[in-house]
Structure formats: C-alpha cells, structure tokens
Amino acid sequence: MTGAPMRGTDEPIDLRSDTVTRPTEAMLEAMRAAPLGDDSRDGDPTVVRLESLAAARLGKEAALFLPSGTMGNLLAVLVHAGRGRDVLVDPLAHLVGSELAGLVSVAGVVPRPVASRAGQYDLAALERALAAAPSGRVGAGLVWLETSHNGAGGRVLPLDHLRDTGRLAHQAGVPVHIDGARLFNAVVALGVGADVVAAPADTVMVCVSKGLSAPIGSLLAGPVELIGQARALRKMLGGAMRQAGVIAAAGIVALETMVERLADDHAVARRMAAGLAALDASLIDPAAVETNMLRLDVSKTGRSAADWASRLGALGIRVQASGEAQLRLVTHRHVDMAAADRVVAAIAQAA
Ligand SMILES: Cc1ncc(COP(=O)(O)O)c(C=O)c1O
C-alpha cells in the first residue's frame, strides 16, 4: 500500500515536514526479509543493491548510502572543495541555514552567497563570482544547487537553469553539487527522469526519508573515484554502519514504488494553496506552489508566525514557523484532499 492511511476528521494533521511520513507495510516487510551483512566490513548485499539502484536512477557511476542528507551534503563539500575554498551558494540554501555550518567547522570551506531568486542564480552574478575571488580568498571550489528548493517554498529549478549553471561552473573548472533532498519532487514536477535533472551536476544527494517515506536514509551519487573518497570520509564522520540493509531495504521500496505518488502530494498542496489564496490573497501565490510545500506570508495578518503556529496547533494542525512572518506547510502521504480542506477551514477559523 502506498497511499495515505485513512484518518478521522479530528485526527491531528502534521504539516511540519514530509520527514514525518511513516514506513509503508511493504517497507516493513522488505526490512524483515532483507539479506544482511556488515556494510563496514565485507559489505551488506541490500545496501549494495540500493546503492546500485540509486546510481542507475541518477545516471551516475556510483552511490553511497548514508544516515542523513546533512552528511551527504557535507561529504560533497569535503570531496570537492579544498580547505579555504568558497562554495558559491544561494543564501536561502538548506546548507547555509540549517546544517549547523558543517561546511565551515568540519570542511574548512567558506560559503559565498550569490544573488538568487526562487533558488535560481542571477547567472551574471554567478559568472562574476566564478571569475574572481574576493581579495585574500582562495577562490571557488564548488557551485551549489538545491532542487526542489526548501527555503524558496518547494520551487523547482528549471532544467535550463541547471544546465546553464553547470556550464558556467565547468567552464571555470569548478564542480557542481545538487542538494536533492527532494530531487524526486522536482523530477515528478518536471516530468523527466532523475538522471536528466542530475546530469548537469558532478554529484547529487537524495533523501529517501522525506516524501518517499523510508524511515532513514540518503544517498550521495557521482563518479566512482569521488564516491570512494566519500566512503572513506563517511567513516571519519561516524556514518559507517553495520547491518544497514535493514534500512536500505526500505530505501529500495521507496525508489521503486514511491516516486510517482509524489504527484498526489503536489495536488494536495495546490488545493490547499488555492483555498488559502481565496481566503486571503496576501497569504500565498498559488502559482508559486510547484511541489509539496507552501510558504505562507503572514506579515499582513497582524500576528507573528509563532502565534499562528500555536493557534493552529490548538486546532490540531501542526505547522512550522519560519522566522517572524512565514509558516511552512509540507504535504505528504498522510495528508489527503479532505485534510487540505480541513487545513483551509482551520486557518479561516484561526483568522
Ligand atoms: C533541502 C534539504 N537539504 C538537506 C536536508 C538534510 O537532510 P537530513 O534531515 O536527512 O539531514 C534537508 C532536510 O530537511 C533539506 O530540506
């Protein structure tokens, strides 16, 4: 079963993230049946299967199974950018705001913000940044992309933008990494293969633990040599696991059976956005809802985001306040169309 479990009309609706999704029955069965080994000693066959499957789906030579997306992003920084180099990055990237500056403290790499809109670089600004390092700096060691883009409200980077960014970076001899924690949401929204989205990048990180509903797990994919280095560095970070096939088994089910259904989450998000815009057009532009995320602007409502979150919480709707003026709502497998209508009604009531 891949759909949403039935819910009562008064059950809480958790929109804080798609990471709250529970494993499916098929995942639990696969976890019990998975052939296992010691991944850090002589290999776990189920992990090997997941890594091969992910590499093939993403059109890369190899992939590495990891406990989290944060570790995958940090490993990408470590294998690409030497100490003291810059990562050219959109200021709203998850890497900058939500990964506790691992790139600085662990990798010794400096984030250099490049002007961007909805996760897309101003390409002229990117070109200038690639051409010249600020005085006293070593220079760019990596260009960062994120799609779908969490901070920008689940926006999808257009294929042309991915390709233009890749071309400019590679012309300057700088590699590219995609933070694809929700790459499969972008893939479904664009209607192309994951390999097409990942093609302009040297490495890509994807999570199976978000809308795809696996309980744990992310993968870093790229060239064999870099993934080999990442495998060694994973041990340094404490991410080498043992009978990891138990969780990799759920990841295989996620990649094989849970990608297409993300379209349902996107449809629920669109319905919620349309209902909320009809209520108050200042809250959201429905045209900006491209995947499973809504960022509501509550600045004109006279209440803080924290106040909204606590009022909605009292009505059984859990949302995440983001700064003073934004609420983040994320749809997923446990949020159906009826729940979308309940959310709109609750927001009308709380207003
Ligand atoms: C865009 C993005 N990148 C990376 C991550 C980190 O993933 P994890 O929570 O598995 O470390 C997240 C988590 O929400 C994310 O949204």
Ligand as a Chemical Component Dictionary entry (heavy atoms), coordinates in Angstrom:
data_LIG
# 
_chem_comp.id                   LIG 
_chem_comp.type                 NON-POLYMER 
_chem_comp.pdbx_formal_charge   0 
_chem_comp.three_letter_code    LIG 
# 
loop_
_chem_comp_atom.comp_id 
_chem_comp_atom.atom_id 
_chem_comp_atom.alt_atom_id 
_chem_comp_atom.type_symbol 
_chem_comp_atom.charge 
_chem_comp_atom.model_Cartn_x 
_chem_comp_atom.model_Cartn_y 
_chem_comp_atom.model_Cartn_z 
_chem_comp_atom.pdbx_ordinal 
LIG C1 C1 C 0 16.949 20.811 1.145 1  
LIG C2 C2 C 0 17.445 19.948 2.254 2  
LIG N1 N1 N 0 18.709 19.520 2.232 3  
LIG C3 C3 C 0 19.202 18.718 3.194 4  
LIG C4 C4 C 0 18.409 18.301 4.242 5  
LIG C5 C5 C 0 19.018 17.461 5.321 6  
LIG O1 O1 O 0 18.512 16.178 5.391 7  
LIG P1 P1 P 0 18.576 15.357 6.774 8  
LIG O2 O2 O 0 17.499 15.878 7.645 9  
LIG O3 O3 O 0 18.378 13.934 6.337 10 
LIG O4 O4 O 0 19.944 15.574 7.351 11 
LIG C6 C6 C 0 17.084 18.726 4.310 12 
LIG C7 C7 C 0 16.221 18.300 5.435 13 
LIG O5 O5 O 0 15.089 18.688 5.575 14 
LIG C8 C8 C 0 16.581 19.568 3.298 15 
LIG O6 O6 O 0 15.323 20.041 3.316 16 
# 
loop_
_chem_comp_bond.comp_id 
_chem_comp_bond.atom_id_1 
_chem_comp_bond.atom_id_2 
_chem_comp_bond.value_order 
_chem_comp_bond.pdbx_ordinal 
LIG C1 C2 SING 1  
LIG C2 N1 SING 2  
LIG C2 C8 DOUB 3  
LIG N1 C3 DOUB 4  
LIG C3 C4 SING 5  
LIG C4 C5 SING 6  
LIG C4 C6 DOUB 7  
LIG C5 O1 SING 8  
LIG O1 P1 SING 9  
LIG P1 O2 DOUB 10 
LIG P1 O3 SING 11 
LIG P1 O4 SING 12 
LIG C6 C7 SING 13 
LIG C6 C8 SING 14 
LIG C7 O5 DOUB 15 
LIG C8 O6 SING 16 
# 
